[in-house]
Amino acid sequence: MKKKSTRLKIRKSVRNRFKITKNGKVLRDSSFRRHLRRKKTKKQLRRLKGRKAVTGRWARKVKKLLGKA
């Protein structure tokens, strides 16, 4: 008789905040971009645009929570 393998549940909160690319990089959105944007300079808002890479221990932790490690 075959044993059932236990399925790892992924963290939905982490899934919504991070994206893992095809090559395995972990990306996140910039903070400070939701509201009160009128005060910020155009240069600052441009810098905050786009996704940033997560590296090191945090990247490994995120991958583990998403079941990709």
C-alpha positions, 0 to 999 in steps of 0.5 A: 500500500502506497503512503500519501505524501503530505502537501505543503501549504503555501502562505497566501500572504507571501504569495501576494507580496512576492513573485518568483521568476523563471530563473528563481529570483525573488521580486518584491514591490517597493514600499512608500508608493501607496498614498501621500504621493503628492508630497514625494518628488517625481524622481523619488516616485520613478525610483520606487516604480518597478520591482526590486530583487530580494537577496540573501536569507530573505530570498531563501525564507520567501522561497521556502514559504512558497514551497519553491525551495 
